[in-house]
Amino acid sequence: FQIMVEQYGVQAFALEGDYGGCEAVNRYIHGGDGTAKEAAAAIGFAIYRTDEMEDLISWMRSYNETAAEGDDIRFYGFDMQQTEYNYQFLLEELKSLGHDTAELEILRDGEEWSALYNREERVSFLTKLNQELSERNLASDTDQAMDTAVHLTDILLQNQAMEKAYEENFADANGIRDQYMADNTMWILAQEEKKGNDRIFITGHNGHMEQSGTYVGGENKVMGNLLTDRIGRNAYFAIGTDFYKTTCNFPTSSGKRVNMTFYSRDPLAKASRKNGYDFSWLDFSTIPADVGLAEMVNGYIFMGNLGENPMDGLNGIVFRILPYAYRVWQVPSELYDGMIFVTEAHPISVNN
């Protein structure tokens, strides 16, 4: 990302984290109070409470301190799984717009939402608020506070829809989430285009970034596939990542985290290792068609596909028992424009 900023003029970083938590980071890197550690914690997920994320946030803050007016970099989130900061910032935006916030404050401050409103009532209230704000926004499409308020209500409605989807039809819920993440990414791109920027840097799990990826059954496309449909393959440049060997820090059902080691069986990662690279970058467009490497890139191979589900803490155990549960059989060039390979990846250390 630093190279993209300094050499290619990219000014927006967008993460697989909820919009509100990432807006807290954005405020910090623009001179807000607190520390880089507190900013990283605001994102919400344990995998981001690391020294590496704090280093990135600190660098972004330092960059902005000396950046010329209009050249600052911004931090966005395109997920919708958490709500705390979304409510906080929605209240702020509504107050700045002179909009009544009494009912929203009750919703936010209640110890249990269910003690005040059931889901249908919450959705009804948020939908009505969204419609009111959208109508006002159409009348004044240059009002950034209004535009942001509308987006925050969109995020909160997405969160409610996601909760319902995971309860009722888990198989389809992931696809619904990716649809929302694609929508939110396009909103971020639109915000940057207003500032005269036509490129954004987005990062998330490989499974969300694939240009032709789908969930089981093939009916629901992943975020990267949806973005490719919307802006075209040439406009969506996707970089995948893989490892030869990795030691990961996984949550357990007891709440503790443990380190587990896995091997991807990816022949491209193995080739990188055999050539003596600790890490390497392979641009698929530079590979001659008549070499063996092209056959691997354009054919089916195994690739690592690790991830954690903080709700059950069982992923690591399942992956250890069933190795093929964390390997996918795919064609690299159909998913990405290139890949980064790490020979031996090391576990994160979660900062509390």
KEPALUM-894399 format. One record per residue (C-alpha): residue in one letter; x, y, z. Coordinates in pm, whole numbers, padded with zeros to 5 digits, always signed. Layout:
N
aXYZ
...
END
This chain:
352
f+00000+00000+00000
q+00286+00238+00077
i+00425+00180-00273
m+00080+00241-00425
v+00051+00569-00233
e+00400+00701-00297
q+00448+00585-00656
y+00098+00558-00802
g-00105+00822-00621
v-00357+00590-00452
q-00521+00769-00158
a-00779+00521-00026
f-00729+00204+00179
a-01041-00013+00224
l-01046-00311+00459
e-01269-00611+00529
g-01389-00444+00849
d-01713-00263+00926
y-01747+00095+00808
g-01784+00255+01153
g-01482+00087+01310
c-01268+00183+01011
e-01400+00540+01025
a-01261+00553+01379
v-00922+00465+01228
n-00973+00727+00957
r-01028+00993+01219
y-00716+00886+01405
i-00493+00903+01096
h-00627+01254+01036
g-00503+01372+01375
g-00769+01228+01606
d-00713+01148+01972
g-00593+00816+02107
t-00325+00571+01999
a-00264+00345+01701
k-00341+00048+01927
e-00681+00194+02019
a-00751+00271+01655
a-00671-00088+01549
a-00895-00222+01826
a-01183-00011+01695
i-01192-00220+01376
g-01335-00494+01595
f-01184-00821+01474
a-00905-00988+01671
i-00699-01050+01355
y-00652-00673+01320
r-00538-00610+01679
t-00174-00665+01585
d+00157-00482+01575
e+00144-00496+01195
m-00189-00314+01177
e-00071-00059+01431
d+00240+00002+01219
l+00025+00060+00909
i-00205+00299+01094
s+00092+00486+01242
w+00250+00522+00898
m-00075+00655+00753
r-00104+00911+01031
s+00257+01023+00979
y+00202+01049+00605
n-00105+01269+00654
e+00080+01499+00891
t+00304+01619+00607
a+00076+01562+00307
a-00025+01863+00100
e-00389+01970+00115
g-00598+01719-00078
d-00321+01459-00084
d-00415+01290+00245
i-00490+00916+00254
r-00813+00772+00390
f-00912+00450+00570
y-01247+00283+00487
g-01427-00038+00579
f-01666-00230+00351
d-01806-00490+00596
m-02118-00467+00815
q-02087-00724+01094
q-02055-00485+01389
t-02260-00184+01491
e-02113+00017+01779
y-01924+00282+01584
n-02185+00293+01308
y-02447+00404+01562
q-02206+00649+01722
f-02118+00820+01396
l-02477+00812+01267
l-02585+01001+01579
e-02312+01257+01517
e-02413+01307+01154
l-02783+01337+01241
k-02713+01596+01509
s-02502+01797+01264
l-02796+01787+01022
g-03046+01897+01287
h-03234+01566+01265
d-03420+01431+01570
t-03211+01156+01736
a-03422+01065+02039
e-03538+00724+01917
l-03199+00636+01771
e-03035+00713+02106
i-03276+00474+02277
l-03185+00203+02027
r-02815+00263+02072
d-02808+00294+02451
g-03041+00008+02538
e-02865-00280+02716
e-03051-00524+02496
w-03204-00426+02166
s-03453-00708+02209
a-03574-00549+02533
l-03683-00241+02339
y-03751-00349+01985
n-03774-00676+01800
r-03585-00708+01473
e-03884-00616+01258
e-03934-00294+01453
r-03565-00209+01434
v-03561-00265+01060
s-03879-00063+01019
f-03730+00230+01211
l-03397+00219+01024
t-03574+00183+00688
k-03791+00489+00758
l-03486+00687+00866
n-03296+00576+00557
q-03580+00687+00331
e-03607+01026+00500
l-03234+01086+00470
s-03223+00962+00110
e-03496+01205+00009
r-03310+01492+00174
n-02988+01376+00012
l-03143+01384-00336
a-03242+01745-00274
s-02885+01831-00175
d-02652+01583-00340
t-02343+01780-00243
d-02399+01740+00131
q-02130+01498+00253
a-02281+01465+00602
m-02613+01360+00449
d-02447+01114+00211
t-02254+00958+00501
a-02567+00938+00717
v-02751+00752+00441
h-02458+00510+00408
l-02450+00448+00783
t-02820+00355+00783
d-02750+00128+00485
i-02476-00045+00686
l-02703-00090+00990
l-02980-00234+00773
q-02729-00469+00614
n-02626-00583+00961
q-02985-00667+01051
a-03036-00853+00724
m-02715-01048+00782
e-02820-01157+01131
k-03148-01283+00990
a-02981-01458+00696
y-02734-01647+00915
e-03021-01762+01137
e-03250-01871+00855
n-03029-01987+00565
f-02660-02005+00644
a-02577-02137+00296
d-02700-01818+00130
a-02586-01576+00400
n-02224-01559+00283
g-02336-01468-00067
i-02561-01195+00071
r-02273-01056+00274
d-02051-01043-00035
q-02325-00860-00226
y-02334-00599+00048
m-01955-00572+00056
a-01952-00514-00321
d-02218-00242-00280
n-02015-00077-00004
t-01695-00092-00208
m-01869+00083-00496
w-01986+00352-00250
i-01625+00401-00138
l-01513+00429-00500
a-01786+00690-00559
q-01662+00892-00259
e-01310+00890-00400
e-01430+00983-00748
k-01588+01294-00599
k-01238+01386-00484
g-01097+01327-00831
n-00951+00981-00759
d-01035+00687-00984
r-00855+00410-00793
i-00888+00253-00449
f-00686-00017-00270
i-00904-00287-00113
t-00796-00585+00097
g-00972-00890+00237
h-00968-01268+00245
n-00874-01437-00084
g-01220-01591-00093
h-01382-01249-00121
m-01134-01104-00373
e-01149-01367-00650
q-01252-01238-00993
s-01457-01547-01078
g-01524-01690-00731
t-01855-01832-00616
y-01986-02005-00306
v-02081-02372-00299
g-02334-02440-00572
g-02216-02150-00786
e-02531-01940-00745
n-02383-01673-00518
k-02082-01477-00642
v-01808-01349-00412
m-01736-00977-00382
g-01451-00972-00636
n-01666-01149-00894
l-01945-00895-00841
l-01701-00604-00872
t-01560-00756-01192
d-01916-00765-01332
r-01972-00401-01244
i-01650-00234-01354
g-01492-00492-01584
r-01201-00735-01555
n-00951-00477-01676
a-01057-00230-01406
y-01052-00478-01117
f-00693-00594-01060
a-00687-00882-00814
i-00382-01013-00627
g-00411-01344-00446
t-00184-01466-00168
d-00064-01812-00071
f+00193-01984+00147
y+00414-02291+00134
k+00402-02336+00513
t+00218-02126+00765
t+00171-02120+01138
c-00159-01951+01221
n-00305-01820+01542
f-00657-01965+01570
p-00934-01910+01826
t-01065-02212+02017
s-01409-02284+02158
s-01273-02197+02505
g-01191-01844+02391
k-00814-01894+02395
r-00597-01878+02083
v-00346-02143+01980
n-00086-02174+01703
m-00136-02441+01435
t+00083-02524+01132
f-00045-02599+00781
y+00090-02666+00428
s-00091-02541+00118
r+00039-02799-00134
d+00041-02513-00386
p+00303-02598-00655
l+00356-02228-00726
a+00440-02160-00361
k+00665-02466-00365
a+00844-02337-00677
s+00898-02002-00508
r+01051-02179-00210
k+01278-02395-00428
n+01408-02080-00595
g+01514-01950-00255
y+01254-01678-00208
d+01120-01593+00138
f+00840-01420-00049
s+00778-01345-00416
w+00537-01172-00655
l+00422-01339-00978
d+00250-01127-01243
f+00057-01374-01458
s+00064-01143-01763
t+00445-01171-01787
i+00461-01552-01814
p+00548-01685-02164
a+00283-01922-02293
d+00531-02199-02377
v+00682-02254-02030
g+00577-02497-01758
l+00488-02215-01522
a+00211-02105-01757
e+00062-02455-01744
m+00041-02435-01365
v-00103-02084-01360
n-00366-02169-01622
g-00456-02512-01487
y-00618-02651-01175
i-00393-02666-00869
f-00434-02679-00493
m-00410-02347-00309
g-00432-02265+00062
n-00760-02115+00180
l-00737-02057+00555
g-00978-01847+00756
e-01129-01835+01101
n-01483-01827+01225
p-01478-01646+01561
m-01830-01769+01637
d-01741-02135+01684
g-01362-02156+01724
l-01353-02492+01545
n-01196-02404+01209
g-00837-02475+01316
i-00925-02816+01456
v-01123-02912+01144
f-00839-02795+00918
r-00584-03000+01114
i-00794-03318+01089
l-00908-03264+00728
p-00631-03086+00531
y-00839-03057+00216
a-01089-02847+00408
y-00841-02558+00384
r-00725-02620+00026
v-00912-02521-00288
w-00881-02679-00633
q-00885-02380-00867
v-00725-02214-01170
p-00508-01924-01043
s-00536-01712-01359
e-00916-01728-01346
l-00917-01590-00993
y-00635-01334-00996
d-00407-01120-01213
g-00111-01227-01002
m-00017-01375-00665
i+00216-01312-00373
f+00379-01624-00222
v+00524-01653+00127
t+00750-01950+00195
e+00699-01957+00571
a+00434-01737+00728
h+00438-01667+01101
p+00142-01630+01340
i-00003-01299+01450
s+00012-01194+01812
v-00319-01043+01922
n-00284-00728+02131
n-00543-00701+02408
END
